[in-house]
Structures are given as structure tokens and as C-alpha cells.
């Protein structure tokens, strides 16, 4: 299935954003996406939910403009791929795989904070 098909379900699954005091935001302000999501239905789905779409257009925009935001995702995937058990999924149960992903994310955060304290 193409990534743009379950796009609306993905937007609805975004948890509340925490941070500042007061009522938490239900949705992000902007959505950055690559050319694979350049469809009217994706842009319409964002606008209906009050999200500003920043989606690269096919044949018009270069990938360099969105590259500064995309590298964060690619870097995170590279960090997670260092854990072989996540790269090659051995577990069939989603709860076990989710637990290993949480442990990997915790270890990545711990390594990032090690030199600061």
C-alpha cells in the first residue's frame, strides 16, 4: 500500500503535544513531507485538521528545501538501525517489538546525555 493512502489515519493517531503550560495542542502546527505525499487529499486532510502542509511538489520543488527537516528523521532511523534486533525483526508480537524500540530509544537518549552531567 502506498504511504499516502493511510495518511488521514496517521494524522488522527498523533497524540497530544505536551510542552508549555495550559491546554496541550492536539495537533502540530506544520507537517513536513516529501514528494510521495503530493496529493490533493493529503493537503486537504492537513487543512481540515488545522495543520499547515509543507509538502514538496513533484516536478517543481527540489528536495534540498525540505532536506534540512528530513535529515532529523533519517538520522533517527540510522541510530535505530544500529540495534540489530530492530533492523531485522525477529519478534512476531508487536508488544515485544515495541518494548525493544523503547529500550533502544532510551539508550540513544542516555548516550546523548552522558557527557552533559
Backbone bond lengths (Angstrom), bond angles and torsions (degrees), N, CA, C in turn:
res aa  C-N    CA-C-N  psi(-1)  N-CA   C-N-CA  omega(-1)  CA-C   N-CA-C  phi
1 X - - - 1.445 - - 1.530 108.40 -
2 X 1.307 116.66 137.05 1.464 121.60 179.01 1.527 109.95 -68.87
3 X 1.322 117.01 147.88 1.465 121.67 -176.51 1.519 113.65 -61.36
4 X 1.323 117.40 -28.53 1.466 119.29 -175.67 1.531 112.67 -77.40
5 X 1.328 118.23 -13.53 1.472 120.60 -178.65 1.533 111.73 -69.74
6 X 1.343 120.80 -50.72 1.474 119.82 178.57 1.534 112.89 -86.93
7 X 1.320 117.35 24.73 1.464 122.33 -175.25 1.529 112.25 -60.34
8 X 1.322 117.39 -45.24 1.467 120.94 -178.88 1.525 111.31 -64.70
9 X 1.319 117.32 -39.36 1.463 120.61 177.90 1.526 110.41 -63.60
10 X 1.337 115.80 -37.39 1.460 120.15 178.81 1.534 110.37 -65.63
11 X 1.328 117.35 -41.39 1.463 120.56 178.50 1.529 111.22 -63.72
12 X 1.320 116.77 -39.43 1.466 120.49 -179.94 1.526 112.22 -71.30
13 X 1.324 117.48 -21.88 1.465 121.06 -177.78 1.526 113.22 -86.01
14 X 1.332 118.05 -2.81 1.460 121.03 -179.53 1.527 109.01 -67.33
15 X 1.330 118.05 124.72 1.468 119.61 179.61 1.529 110.88 -73.92
16 X 1.321 116.35 166.53 1.465 121.65 178.97 1.524 109.66 -61.10
17 X 1.320 115.76 141.29 1.457 121.73 -177.95 1.524 108.26 -91.44
18 X 1.318 116.09 124.49 1.464 120.89 -179.47 1.509 109.24 -101.57
19 X 1.279 115.70 163.85 1.451 119.67 178.67 1.505 110.52 159.85
20 X 1.315 116.60 -90.91 1.452 121.15 -178.04 1.519 110.27 -73.13
21 X 1.343 114.91 160.13 1.455 119.92 177.88 1.517 110.39 -67.24
22 X 1.299 114.89 158.10 1.450 119.58 179.08 1.518 111.17 103.38
23 X 1.295 114.75 -164.96 1.460 121.09 -178.57 1.532 110.35 -68.93
24 X 1.329 117.78 124.92 1.468 119.04 -178.17 1.530 111.16 -69.59
25 X 1.325 114.74 145.37 1.470 119.47 175.84 1.511 108.72 -67.68
26 X 1.303 116.50 139.82 1.457 121.35 179.33 1.526 110.94 -83.34
27 X 1.322 116.09 -29.74 1.466 120.29 -176.42 1.531 109.62 -137.34
28 X 1.318 116.72 157.39 1.470 118.86 175.93 1.534 110.59 -71.66
29 X 1.317 116.35 162.61 1.471 120.03 178.80 1.526 111.83 -77.32
30 X 1.344 116.15 -38.97 1.468 120.67 -176.92 1.515 110.32 -129.14
31 X 1.331 114.63 155.89 1.466 120.81 175.40 1.524 107.27 -129.50
32 X 1.315 117.23 120.98 1.456 122.54 177.02 1.518 108.18 -100.37
33 X 1.328 116.46 127.75 1.470 120.64 -178.40 1.519 109.57 -144.08
34 X 1.321 116.00 160.15 1.463 119.99 179.58 1.531 110.37 -89.55
35 X 1.319 115.01 -173.44 1.465 121.61 -173.08 1.523 114.13 -66.28
36 X 1.308 117.71 -15.67 1.470 120.10 179.71 1.522 111.48 -66.31
37 X 1.333 117.52 -23.07 1.465 121.57 -178.30 1.531 112.27 -99.83
38 X 1.328 117.69 16.09 1.461 121.58 -179.12 1.531 109.92 -80.49
39 X 1.323 115.06 78.32 1.467 122.92 176.93 1.518 107.98 -137.07
40 X 1.305 116.66 150.54 1.470 120.43 178.22 1.521 111.63 -59.70
41 X 1.328 115.74 -40.41 1.470 118.29 -177.34 1.524 111.60 -64.41
42 X 1.338 118.16 -32.71 1.467 120.82 178.46 1.523 110.22 -70.22
43 X 1.330 116.76 -44.09 1.463 120.06 178.87 1.523 111.07 -65.62
44 X 1.322 116.48 -40.39 1.457 121.49 179.19 1.532 110.81 -64.93
45 X 1.328 116.23 -41.74 1.470 120.56 179.38 1.524 110.60 -61.72
46 X 1.325 117.17 -38.95 1.469 120.12 178.21 1.521 110.67 -65.79
47 X 1.302 116.52 -47.81 1.467 120.17 -177.01 1.520 111.87 -64.84
48 X 1.332 118.15 -35.31 1.465 120.94 178.28 1.531 111.42 -64.30
49 X 1.318 116.52 -26.45 1.458 121.03 -178.66 1.531 112.49 -98.69
50 X 1.328 116.95 5.97 1.461 120.96 178.24 1.515 114.11 77.26
51 X 1.321 117.72 25.68 1.458 123.45 -179.70 1.525 108.14 -108.79
52 X 1.323 116.61 132.41 1.460 120.91 177.05 1.525 108.59 -80.49
53 X 1.341 118.67 117.16 1.466 119.25 -179.72 1.524 111.60 -80.56
54 X 1.320 117.36 129.81 1.461 124.12 172.10 1.516 106.28 -117.14
55 X 1.308 115.77 76.42 1.460 122.67 -175.28 1.525 108.10 -110.93
56 X 1.323 116.06 126.78 1.461 120.72 178.28 1.526 109.45 -64.22
57 X 1.323 115.47 141.68 1.465 119.74 -179.49 1.526 109.71 -95.21
58 X 1.313 114.85 138.99 1.462 120.24 179.86 1.531 109.86 -68.48
59 X 1.318 116.17 131.58 1.451 121.75 175.72 1.513 114.85 78.70
60 X 1.338 118.54 -3.22 1.457 120.80 -177.14 1.528 110.76 -117.64
61 X 1.305 117.02 -58.22 1.460 121.31 -176.24 1.528 110.82 -93.39
62 X 1.312 114.53 147.98 1.455 119.06 174.66 1.525 108.67 -85.36
63 X 1.285 115.84 163.56 1.467 120.29 -179.39 1.529 112.10 -75.85
64 X 1.328 117.78 -12.19 1.456 120.66 -175.79 1.525 112.43 -65.62
65 X 1.332 117.52 -33.67 1.462 119.74 -176.69 1.520 111.85 -67.41
66 X 1.326 117.66 -38.64 1.456 120.15 178.04 1.526 112.08 -88.85
67 X 1.317 117.29 -7.67 1.460 121.13 -177.08 1.504 113.90 -61.26
68 X 1.332 117.03 -32.52 1.467 118.96 -178.17 1.519 111.60 -67.17
69 X 1.322 118.58 -24.68 1.461 121.89 177.17 1.526 110.96 -92.14
70 X 1.317 116.03 -32.70 1.451 120.17 -175.74 1.529 112.61 -70.35
71 X 1.323 117.47 -29.77 1.463 119.45 -176.65 1.517 111.52 -62.12
72 X 1.325 118.64 -25.98 1.467 121.43 178.46 1.525 109.42 -63.11
73 X 1.311 116.99 -43.67 1.462 121.45 179.70 1.532 110.49 -68.20
74 X 1.330 115.74 -46.33 1.466 119.86 -178.92 1.532 110.37 -62.30
75 X 1.334 117.24 -38.97 1.461 121.04 178.90 1.523 110.36 -64.52
76 X 1.342 116.59 -41.25 1.454 120.35 -179.61 1.520 110.99 -65.40
77 X 1.328 116.90 -40.98 1.467 119.91 176.04 1.522 110.80 -61.95
78 X 1.328 117.44 -39.23 1.464 120.77 178.32 1.530 110.64 -63.64
79 X 1.337 117.18 -40.55 1.464 120.04 177.58 1.523 110.91 -63.23
80 X 1.337 116.93 -42.20 1.463 120.04 -179.89 1.527 111.75 -69.61
81 X 1.333 117.49 -29.99 1.467 120.55 179.97 1.528 112.75 -71.29
82 X 1.319 117.51 -11.45 1.461 119.53 175.14 1.527 111.61 -71.20
83 X 1.323 116.34 -17.21 1.456 121.04 177.40 1.523 107.91 -94.71
84 X 1.317 115.97 105.51 1.462 121.59 -171.44 1.527 112.61 -59.23
85 X 1.302 115.98 -33.53 1.461 119.26 -177.81 1.523 111.16 -65.78
86 X 1.332 118.27 -25.10 1.461 121.84 177.22 1.518 111.36 -87.90
87 X 1.333 117.09 -32.48 1.462 120.43 179.52 1.518 110.44 -66.30
88 X 1.315 115.64 -49.71 1.465 121.53 175.29 1.519 105.80 -104.87
89 X 1.294 116.76 108.20 1.467 120.26 -173.10 1.524 110.13 -78.69
90 X 1.331 115.20 107.90 1.455 121.32 179.68 1.527 112.23 -88.50
91 X 1.329 116.55 -27.94 1.463 120.42 -175.92 1.519 111.11 -83.18
92 X 1.306 116.25 138.97 1.461 120.90 175.88 1.517 111.73 -90.54
93 X 1.327 115.90 -29.20 1.468 119.68 -178.28 1.526 110.37 -83.54
94 X 1.323 115.64 134.31 1.463 120.79 -176.68 1.519 112.21 -68.63
95 X 1.340 118.04 -32.01 1.461 119.60 -178.31 1.530 111.45 -67.02
96 X 1.322 117.09 -36.20 1.463 120.53 178.26 1.530 110.04 -70.43
97 X 1.327 116.28 -43.28 1.471 119.98 178.19 1.527 110.42 -62.98
98 X 1.319 117.02 -40.09 1.466 120.92 177.97 1.521 110.97 -64.48
99 X 1.320 117.02 -38.26 1.464 120.59 178.19 1.527 111.09 -64.60
100 X 1.329 117.77 -42.96 1.464 120.54 177.62 1.526 111.24 -65.48
101 X 1.323 117.55 -35.62 1.457 120.66 176.93 1.528 110.12 -65.84
102 X 1.311 117.43 -40.94 1.470 120.98 177.46 1.525 111.30 -63.88
103 X 1.318 116.82 -40.96 1.469 120.38 177.59 1.520 110.34 -63.86
104 X 1.324 116.92 -42.64 1.469 120.60 179.48 1.525 110.57 -62.66
105 X 1.327 117.21 -43.78 1.468 120.52 178.51 1.523 111.16 -63.80
106 X 1.320 117.19 -37.75 1.460 121.03 177.60 1.524 111.01 -64.99
107 X 1.320 117.16 -42.22 1.463 120.67 178.43 1.525 111.48 -65.52
108 X 1.328 117.40 -38.86 1.465 121.02 177.82 1.527 109.78 -62.77
109 X 1.342 116.73 -44.77 1.464 120.28 179.19 1.520 111.20 -65.56
110 X 1.327 117.47 -39.63 1.462 121.28 178.67 1.520 110.65 -62.51
111 X 1.326 117.87 -43.97 1.462 121.52 179.49 1.535 111.27 -64.41
112 X 1.337 116.16 -35.36 1.457 119.52 179.20 1.524 111.65 -69.99
113 X 1.324 116.26 -32.32 1.477 120.15 -178.10 1.511 113.52 -90.53
114 X 1.335 118.40 -9.43 1.465 121.36 -174.56 1.529 113.12 -56.11
115 X 1.279 118.12 -45.34 1.460 120.27 -176.30 1.503 114.97 -77.83
116 X 1.309 118.90 -8.87 1.467 122.01 -175.18 1.522 113.47 -87.95
117 X 1.321 118.87 -19.17 1.460 120.53 -175.94 1.510 111.19 -119.46
